[in-house]
């Protein structure tokens, strides 16, 4: 059992590492469900690749999935502009998600033998991750991380100070597309490894939980990493002990983290208020 759990835990650490960082940008942009939409687009691309004759989890289906996420990245970058409200972009993300989900169902209708793979894409199969997959994913995420480091000033500006970035003459749509394209690389590999639901969980919940206690960017990042790794380990252990599906068990563990962080934040706030009044 340990031989199976170790690669899964290593994969979780890698996924938390990249997604917690991206989650900070996504929350700052106010496009919470963009990861879920891109993940669904990646799944649509993969099963469309199968319809075209490629085997699932091969280079052909991966490239089809990646191409689909690039199209999604272009849509999201084009719909973000000076006159576009946050609500309108969220609406666009929702439309993209529901249309890609509907298209997935229609494609699967022509692939009845592949219907089980849709479930796999949703809940993932992280427990069956192999060490070669871990190494390949690590190399890809390091490359994406390096690109983010080199472009950090541009990405931070368009995420946290979009109006100032636009006024400075920065090519906001180009850098926005580059951000989402790199995001697409991450999501495409993550969905193949962990499934749509767990990928969204890694992106949002550790970051939201860290926001309850940390104010600085570095503080949020390190706290979300720590919370994410610990919760991933707890979810995998819970799955092994009670013979539960690993992906859903991990999502539920992160749900407990989110609830616990909100309760702890409320308790600390009340404690500070009572001290200030005494």
C-alpha positions in Angstrom: 0.0 0.0 0.0 2.8 2.4 0.8 4.3 1.9 -2.6 1.0 3.1 -4.1 0.5 6.0 -1.7 3.9 7.6 -2.0 3.7 8.5 -5.7 0.1 9.8 -5.1 1.3 11.9 -2.2 4.3 13.2 -4.2 1.9 14.2 -7.1 -0.3 16.0 -4.5 2.6 18.0 -3.3 3.5 19.1 -6.8 -0.1 19.9 -7.6 -0.5 22.0 -4.5 2.7 23.8 -5.2 1.7 25.1 -8.6 -2.1 25.5 -8.0 -1.8 27.3 -4.7 0.3 29.9 -6.4 -2.0 30.2 -9.4 -5.0 30.3 -7.0 -3.7 33.6 -5.5 -3.8 35.2 -9.0 -7.2 33.7 -9.8 -8.7 35.1 -6.5 -7.2 38.5 -7.2 -8.7 38.5 -10.7 -12.1 37.5 -9.3 -12.5 34.6 -11.8 -12.9 31.8 -9.3 -14.3 29.2 -11.7 -11.9 29.7 -14.6 -9.9 26.7 -13.5 -13.1 24.5 -13.5 -14.0 25.8 -17.0 -10.5 25.2 -18.3 -10.4 21.8 -16.7 -13.7 20.9 -18.4 -12.3 22.2 -21.7 -9.2 20.0 -21.2 -11.5 17.0 -20.6 -13.5 17.9 -23.8 -10.3 18.1 -25.8 -9.1 14.7 -24.5 -12.3 12.8 -25.4 -12.5 14.6 -28.7 -9.0 13.3 -29.4 -10.4 9.8 -28.7 -13.2 10.4 -31.1 -10.6 11.3 -33.7 -8.8 8.0 -33.2 -6.3 8.7 -30.4 -6.0 6.6 -27.3 -6.8 8.3 -24.0 -3.7 9.4 -22.0 -1.4 9.3 -25.1 0.4 12.2 -26.8 -2.4 12.6 -29.3 -5.1 13.0 -26.8 -2.9 15.3 -24.6 -2.2 17.6 -27.6 -5.9 17.7 -28.4 -6.6 18.6 -24.8 -3.9 21.3 -24.8 -5.2 22.8 -28.0 -8.7 23.0 -26.5 -7.3 24.9 -23.4 -5.4 27.3 -25.7 -8.7 28.1 -27.4 -10.3 28.7 -23.9 -7.3 30.9 -22.9 -7.9 33.0 -26.0 -11.6 33.4 -25.2 -10.9 34.4 -21.6 -8.2 36.9 -22.5 -10.4 38.5 -25.3 -13.4 38.9 -23.0 -11.4 40.8 -20.4 -11.2 44.5 -21.2 -11.5 47.9 -19.8 -15.3 47.9 -20.3 -15.8 44.3 -19.1 -17.1 43.9 -15.6 -16.1 41.1 -13.3 -19.6 39.8 -13.4 -19.5 39.6 -17.2 -16.3 37.7 -17.3 -17.6 35.3 -14.7 -20.7 34.9 -16.9 -18.4 34.1 -19.9 -16.6 31.5 -17.8 -19.9 29.9 -16.8 -21.0 29.8 -20.4 -17.8 28.2 -21.6 -18.0 25.6 -18.8 -21.6 24.6 -19.5 -21.1 24.5 -23.3 -18.0 22.4 -23.0 -19.7 20.1 -20.6 -22.6 19.7 -23.0 -20.2 19.0 -25.9 -18.5 16.4 -23.8 -21.8 14.6 -23.2 -22.5 14.7 -27.0 -19.0 13.4 -27.9 -19.3 10.6 -25.3 -22.7 9.7 -26.9 -20.6 8.6 -29.9 -18.2 6.8 -27.6 -20.4 4.6 -25.3 -17.4 2.4 -24.4 -15.5 5.5 -23.1 -18.3 6.8 -20.8 -16.3 5.5 -17.8 -13.4 7.8 -18.7 -15.6 10.8 -18.1 -16.0 9.7 -14.5 -12.3 9.3 -14.4 -11.7 12.8 -15.6 -14.1 14.2 -13.0 -12.8 12.3 -9.9 -9.3 11.4 -11.1 -7.1 8.4 -10.5 -4.4 10.1 -8.5 -3.9 6.9 -6.4 -2.6 5.1 -9.5 0.0 7.8 -10.3 3.4 6.4 -11.2 6.8 7.8 -10.5 7.5 8.5 -14.3 4.3 10.6 -14.3 5.4 12.4 -11.2 8.8 13.2 -12.8 7.2 14.3 -16.1 4.7 16.6 -14.3 7.4 18.0 -12.0 9.5 19.0 -15.1 6.6 20.6 -16.8 5.5 22.6 -13.7 9.1 23.7 -13.1 9.1 25.1 -16.6 5.8 26.9 -16.0 7.1 28.2 -12.7 10.2 29.5 -14.4 8.1 31.3 -17.0 6.0 32.8 -14.2 9.1 34.0 -12.4 10.5 35.6 -15.5 7.2 37.3 -16.2 6.2 37.9 -12.6 6.0 41.7 -12.8 3.6 41.6 -15.7 1.5 38.9 -14.2 1.3 40.5 -10.8 0.4 43.8 -12.4 -2.5 42.5 -14.5 -3.8 40.3 -11.6 -3.6 42.8 -8.7 -3.5 46.3 -10.5 -5.2 45.8 -13.8 -6.2 49.5 -14.2 -2.6 50.7 -13.6 -1.3 48.1 -16.0 -3.6 49.3 -18.7 -2.8 52.9 -18.1 1.0 52.2 -18.3 0.6 51.0 -21.9 1.1 47.3 -21.1 -0.3 44.9 -23.7 -2.8 43.5 -21.2 -4.5 41.1 -23.5 -1.3 39.6 -24.7 0.0 39.0 -21.2 -3.5 37.8 -20.1 -3.4 35.3 -22.9 0.1 34.2 -21.9 -1.1 33.7 -18.3 -4.0 31.6 -19.4 -2.0 29.6 -21.9 0.5 28.7 -19.2 -2.5 28.0 -16.9 -3.7 25.7 -19.7 -0.5 23.7 -19.7 -0.9 23.1 -15.9 -4.6 22.3 -16.1 -4.2 19.9 -19.0 -1.6 17.8 -17.1 -3.4 18.2 -13.8 -6.7 16.9 -15.1 -5.0 13.9 -16.6 -3.4 13.2 -13.2 -6.0 14.1 -10.7 -9.4 14.9 -12.4 -11.5 18.0 -12.7 -12.9 18.2 -9.2 -9.6 17.8 -7.4 -7.8 20.2 -9.7 -10.3 22.9 -8.8 -10.0 22.0 -5.2 -6.2 22.4 -5.2 -6.5 25.8 -6.9 -9.1 27.4 -4.6 -9.4 25.9 -1.2 -5.8 26.2 0.2 -5.7 29.8 -1.0 -9.1 30.7 0.4 -8.1 29.1 3.7 -4.8 30.9 3.9 -6.5 34.2 3.2 -8.3 33.9 6.5 -5.0 34.3 8.4 -2.3 35.8 6.1 -2.3 39.3 4.6 1.0 39.4 2.7 1.5 37.6 -0.7 4.3 35.5 0.6 2.5 34.6 3.8 -0.6 33.5 1.8 1.6 31.4 -0.5 3.5 29.6 2.2 0.5 29.0 4.4 -1.6 27.7 1.4 1.3 25.3 0.5 1.5 24.0 4.1 -2.3 23.6 4.5 -2.6 22.0 1.0 0.2 19.4 1.6 -1.1 18.5 5.1 -4.7 18.1 3.9 -3.7 16.1 0.8 -1.9 13.7 3.1 -4.9 13.4 5.4 -7.2 12.8 2.5 -5.0 10.0 1.1 -4.7 8.4 4.5 -8.5 8.6 5.0 -9.0 7.0 1.6 -6.7 4.1 2.4 -8.0 3.5 5.9 -11.7 3.5 5.0 -11.4 2.1 1.5 -12.8 5.3 -0.1 -12.3 6.7 -3.7 -9.1 8.8 -3.3 -10.2 11.8 -5.3 -13.5 12.4 -3.6 -12.0 11.7 -0.2 -9.3 14.4 -0.8 -12.0 16.9 -2.0 -13.9 16.2 1.2 -10.8 16.6 3.3 -10.2 20.0 1.7 -13.8 20.9 2.4 -13.2 20.3 6.1 -10.1 22.5 5.8 -12.2 25.3 4.3 -14.9 25.0 7.0 -12.3 24.8 9.8 -10.4 27.9 8.6 -13.7 29.9 8.5 -14.6 28.8 12.0 -11.1 29.5 13.3 -11.1 32.9 11.7 -14.5 33.7 13.3 -13.2 32.6 16.7 -10.1 34.7 16.5 -12.1 37.7 15.4 -14.5 37.4 18.3 -11.6 36.8 20.7 -9.9 40.0 19.5 -13.1 42.0 19.8 -13.7 40.8 23.4 -10.1 41.7 24.4 -10.5 45.2 22.9 -13.7 45.8 24.8 -12.3 44.6 28.1 
